[in-house]
Every structure is written in structure tokens, then in C-alpha cells.
Amino acid sequence: MSNELGRVAFIGLGVMGYPMAGHLAKQGTNVTVYNRTEAKADQWLQEHKDHSVCATAATPRQAAEAADVVFMCVGNDDDVRSVALGEDGALAGMSSGTVLVDHTTASQQLAVELASACTAVRVSFLDAPVSGGQAGAENAALTVMLGGSESDYQKIRPLLDVYAKKTALMGSVGAGQLTKMVNQICIAGVLQGLAEGVHFAQAAGLDVDAVVDVISQGAAQSWQMNNRAATMAQDTYDFGFAVDWMRKDLGIALDTGRELNARLPMTALVDQFYADLQSMGGGRWDTSSLLRRLS
């Protein structure tokens, strides 16, 4: 499979990137990784050195130099710029005809900026944010929403299929990021509704698990209900997608909404509820911790 999928660089070994790069290695892809914390890259290499031809690099540029496809999965717009651009950035090491793929949840403007920089050196670009959280990354069950050209999407699709259960090209560059904003807007509303529902059930003296078992078979069903209602009732939030990350994502959505004259009153309200959780020391709690505001 390594010959079929080519050589890959993976930049960013956080809770998402670490297992995503690992799935590629386990499938026999030649993977060179870069991470700002070198110890994390060394740990990854120790885990995967027997699966395929894997290596670490001292800079994003070095990681990208021999790669046919370079993946990035870092924190925010500035983090992406720091690993993609500049003298030691990935783009400086990429050859004409290769592809740069950004899995970071970032702004549409950044996607356009990177695409322009890539075009200048005859490198293709796809913005490709993911949904599914840490569990989705670990279980190779992510959803990837992409922006870019059909030919570039088809070129890298076999690689995406290694760690994703669903991929879709949503339009031109930036469309993947816009779709991810829709995803986060919808999740915010569902989680606030679920928090209020669980809070109401507890106040009424109902058995929350029994309530969820019944209503999850009807129109109230959601992924969040199936996967988070029980832990919410147990007041357990030391896992999953962090409040700090959600605030970053909602901030991007709200900024873009203002530019588009799209009205997002619920999103703005839930964003402030997450700010409350941050002030309570819950920046690293799971996003379902909205219930704690109501306790």
C-alpha cells in the first residue's frame, strides 16, 4: 500500500493528529512526522517504527521535503502559519505537484491565504477540517469536509479513507472550513438543549438514564445524547472535545457570521455559556459540561 499511497508528512501530533498519523503508518504508508514538542514525535516513532518506513523531522520543511502529500493538524490560524509558511515551513520543502492538506479547524480566510501561497509554488491545497473528536481519530471514524479541486480530492482520498468513515468535497477552497463552522454551530445548540433536558429531569426526580433510553428512540435522538447524556448525569467531563477548543471554533463561526450577515443568536449565547465554564476553571472540560452552569 505504501507505493500506492506515496510518501506522507504529518505535522502536528496532538490528540487528533497522533492517531491519524498512526493509522497511516499501520496501513504501510511511509510517514515522516513533525511536532513542536520533539518528545511527542519520538514517542510516536517508537510506537510505529515497525509498521512502515517512519521517521521524525526537526522542522516542518524537513518533514515535507520527500513527501507527496503533507498533512497539518494543529491548533489555530497562527499555528498553521507557523508550520506552513516561512523559511522552515512545510511549503518551503514541498515540490511542484505535491499536495498540502490542512486538517486544522481554522478560518476560511486562512484557507484562501494558504491556497494562494501554494499556487505560487505549484503545490495543490485542500482545507480539510475533521469532525468526530479524539474517539473518532483513534477509531478511524472521522468525518472530513474538504474545500478545493475535485482532482486533488480524488488524489488524496485513499489516504483520507484510512482514518475517516466519511469524506466529502464541499466546494472550492474554504468550503471545508465553512462546513465545519455549520457543524460546530449545530453541536453547540444540541448540547445546550441536552444540558437543559438533563437538568430538568434531575430537578423533577426522574431517572435520567431511563428518560434518555426512552427519548433517544424518538425525535430527540442525537449523537450527543447517545454518547454524552449518561456522563453528564454522572458529572464526568474529563475527556472529549475541550471547552477551550469549542470557544475557538465558535469564535471563528461568529466572526464569519458577521461577515456574511448571518444571524447566530443561539451560537453567541452558548459561546458565552462556555466563557462561564472557562471562568469556573473548566477550559479543559468536555463540551457537554454546559450542565455544570445549571447545577
N, C-alpha and C positions, 0 to 999 in steps of 0.2 A: 504493500500500500504506500510505502514511502515514496517510490518512484512516481506513482500516480498523483499523489497529493503535493509533491515537491518539498522544498525546504521552507521552514517556517521560523519566524522570530515571534516571541510573545513577550510583550513589555508590560509589566505590572502584574505582580503575583499576590494580590490581595485575596480576600475571601472568595471572590469570583474568579479572578484570573488564575490563581493557583490550581484549582481543579480543572478549569477549562484547558489550560496548557497540558495538564496531566492526561486528560482524555486523548489529546492529540498524540502524545508520546506513546500511550498504551496501544494506540492503533498503528504504530510503526512509523509515524511521521518524524522526520528529523527536526528537532525543536531546539532553538537557542533562546534562552530566557535572559531578561534583564529585569532587575528590581532595584529600587533605590537603596533598600536595606540588603546588602550583599548576603547576609546570613540566611535570609529567606530564599534567595536564589540557590545558595549552596545546599540548603535543606531539600529543595525541590529536586535538584540534580541527584542527590543521594537516593531519593525515592524512585527516580525514573531512569537512572542511567542504564539499567538492564533491559528496558523496554525498547529502546531505539537509539539512534545516534543523537544524544542530547549534549548540550553544553551551556555554560553561562558566559556572559559578556560583561565587560567593565563599563560600557556605555551603550545607550540605545543605538548609536551609529554602528558600533562593532557588532551588535546583535543583528542588525539589518543587512549588513554587507553581503552576506551569502544567501539571503532569503528571497524566495519567490513571492511570499506573502508575509506581511508584517501585521500582527495584531497588537492593539493597545487596549488596556483596560485599567484606567487609573481613576483619580478622584473627581476632578472638575476641569473646567476650561483651561485654567492656568497650568494644571498638572499636565494636560495633554500638550500644550505648547512647549512645556519644558522638556518633554521626551520626544516630541516630533520635530521641532524646529531648532535652528541654531547649529553651530559647528559640530556638536556631539549628538545632535538629534537624529532620529531614525531616518528621516528623509535624506539627510546628507550621505547616508550609506547605501541608499537604495538605487537600483539600476533601472534604466528605461524598460518599461513593460511589466514591472512588478506592481503589486497591489498593496496599498495601505488601508487597513480596516480598523475603525475606531469603535470599540465596544463600550466606551465610556458614555454614561448619560451626561450629555453636555448640551450646549445651546445650538440652535440652528445656525447662528452666525458663525460659530466656530467651525462647523462642518463646511460652510461655504469658504471660509478662510483657508482651511486645510486643503480643500479641493483645488483652490487656486494655486496654492504653493506646490501641490503635486503636479498639476498640469504643466507648470513651468519647467519641470524636470522629467516630463513624460512618464510620470507614475500615476496609476489609477487610484481613486479614493472611494471608499464606501463608509458612510456613517451607519453604525450597526448596533445601537443600544439593545440591551437584553432585558428580559423580564423573567422572573422565576426565583430570584433570590439565591442565597447560598445553597439551599437544598436543591434547587434546580440545576445549579452549576455542578454540584457534587454528583447528582444522579443523571447527568447528561440529558436534562429535560427542560432546557431553556427555550424561551421564545425569542427570536431575533427579528427585529424590524429594521429594514435597511433603506437607505437612500443612495441612489447612484444609477449606473447604467445596467441594463439587463445583461450585457455580455460579461461585465465584471462580476455581477452577482452569480451568474452561472459558473464562472471560472472558479470561484471560491466556495461554491455551495457544498461540494463534497467535504470540505473541511468543517463548515458550519454544522453539517449533519452529524458530525462526530459527537458534538455536545449539545445539540438542540433537537427538540422534538418538533418544532415548527419554525420555519423561516419564511419571510415574505418581503419582496421588494415593494415598497410603498410609493415610490416615485423618484424624482430627481434628488440630488444631494440635499440633505436637510430634512427630507420627508421621514426618515427613520427617527430622527430626534423629535420631530413634531408628533409622530405617532406615540413615542414613549411618553410625551407630555400628556396626551389623552389618557394613556394607561394610568399614570400617577394621579391625575385628576379623578378618575373613576374610583381608584383604590381609596383615596382619601375620604370620599363620600361614603363608600361602603363601610369602611372601618368606623367612622363616627356613628353611623346608624347601628352597627353591630354593638359598639360600646354602649350606646344608649339602651339598646334592647336587652343586653345582659344586665345592665344596671337596673332596669325596670323589673326584670324577672327576679333579681336578688331582693329588691325592695318589696316585691309582692310575696316573697317567701316561697317562690317556685323552685323546683329542682331544675337548675339551668341545663344540665345535661339532657334531661328528659324533654325540656322545651325545645332545645336545639335539635334533638333527634326527630321530633315531630315536624318542626317548621322547615328543617333542611330538606324535607321531602316535597316541599311546595315551592311557591314563588319566591320565598325569602332566601332560597339556597344561593350560596356563593362559595368561591374558593376560600375566602377569608373565614366564613362561618365554619366550613368543614375543617379547616386547619388551625384556626385561632380561637374559636369560641371556648373550647374546653380549657386552654391555657389561660385565657382571660379570666374565666371563672375561678381559676386557681391562683390568680395574681402572679403569674410567672411570665417574665419578659426578657430573660437573659439569653436571647437567641434572635435569629432572623434579621430583618432589614431595620437598621437603626434609625431612630428619630432624626439624628443629625443628617443622615443621608436623604431622608424624605424631605426635610426642610430645604436642602439644597435643590432637590428636584422640583419641589413646588415653587420655589423662588424662580427657577427658570421658566416654569409654566406661567406663572403670574406675570412676569416681565414680558413674555411673548404675547400673552393675552392682551396686555395693554397696547402693544404694538399693533395687534390685529383688531383692536376694538371688540374683542370677545369678552363677554361678561362672565366672571367666575366668582360670584359671591360666596358660594359654599366653600370653594377651594381656599379663598382668602381667609375665611373663618376657621377652617380646620388647620390651616397653616399657623394661625395664632394660637390655637389649642396646642399644637406641637411646640410652639415657643414656650407655652406654660410648662410643658413637660421638661424642656431644657432647663428652665429656671428651677425646677424641682430636682435637678441633677440627673434627669433621665435621657440625656443625649444619646446614650448607647442602648437604651431600652428598645425592644421591638416596637414597630409602629402600632401594634394593637394595644399598646399601653395607654391609649386615649381613655380607657376606662378608669385609670387612676385619677384623672381630673374630677371624676364624678363621685369618687368614694368619700 
